[in-house]
Amino acid sequence: RMHPHSFQQLANLIQSHHVFSSQGNKPQACIEFQLAVFLCQLGSSTGSLFEV
């Protein structure tokens, strides 16, 4: 588990990275959602990061 304040701090640290800016017509999901999906997958005992 991750404390909400720590989650928000991490999101704030990575939000300006170019991979989170949309390059096409379709907007990306918000950084918090993308981070939550990544962390959930990372903490999963059945999946690997390569399946994300």
Buried (B, 14 or more C-beta within 10 A) or exposed (E): EEEEEEBEEBBEEEBEEEEBEEEEEEEEEEBBEBBBEEEEBEEEEEEEEEEE
